[in-house]
Amino acid sequence: MPHVKVTREDWLRAALDALAADGVRGVAVEPIAKRLGVSRGSFYWYFKDRAALLSGALELWERQLTDQFIADVAPIADPRERLEALVRNALTREPFAGLEPAIVAHADDPIVKDVLERVTERRMDYLTDLYTECGLREADARRQAVVAYAVYLGWKELRRAAPAIAPETAPSSEGVSGAAIGHLLAVLAPAHVDNGNTDLAP
């Protein structure tokens, strides 16, 4: 086998691709090493065992698809515009196709469970804060955050399960997908919030 230099992040990204395609069982050293064109020795240079690979991969997912998404919209001063940018980014940027539904589907795995609960809590708290900044009372903001996050998970699942039937969910902001996202944003990120009207959730 020719010598190929791979980094720790190469292993982590390959593990996320495997997780998206085949679930937790797909995160196995031998097939990932083969995909990367390296020997098992490369794996042990970076990781103690398979559990360390899976844990590290999920932490990369957390950094790139939660921490980075929040950091990307942080400079936007207007909370409604920040919310809109967050929703649009979350629905159109997909570095690992099918990954979110695959992670949720393995919520009973002990390693997945810990990271998934932490990510879900952070995302829900951030959405709640955004809706509060938009003018909703705290309890209503929390309910709206639950609805928004449920829509996000459903959108990702529909994209994975039936892309031909629901092309609107394709990871693109153009054409049909753009129109669908625009409609969704009108509900999830309303231009005007009346604090006396709590019936904002669809």
RAKALIN-V708740 format. One line per field, one symbol per residue. phi: phi as a letter, one per 40 degrees, with the letter a starting at -180 (. if undefined). psi: psi as a letter, one per 40 degrees, with the letter a starting at -180 (. if undefined). A space follows every 50 residues. Layout:
BEGIN
phi->???
psi->???
END
This chain:
BEGIN
phi->.ccbcbcccdcccccccccccbgdcccbccccccccgbccdccccbbcac ccccccccccdcccbbdccccccdcccccccccccccccccbcacbdgcd cccccbcccdccdccccccccccccccccccccchccdcccccccccccc cdcccccccccacccbcccdcacbfdcccccdccccccbccbbcccbccc cc
psi->hihhhiiddddddddddddddeaddegidddddddefiiddddeddidad ddddddddddddddecddddddedehdhddddddddddddedhgdghedd ddddefeehddddddddddddddddddddddddeeiiddddddddddddd dddddddddddgdddgedeigieibdddddddddddddgidhhheehegd i.
END
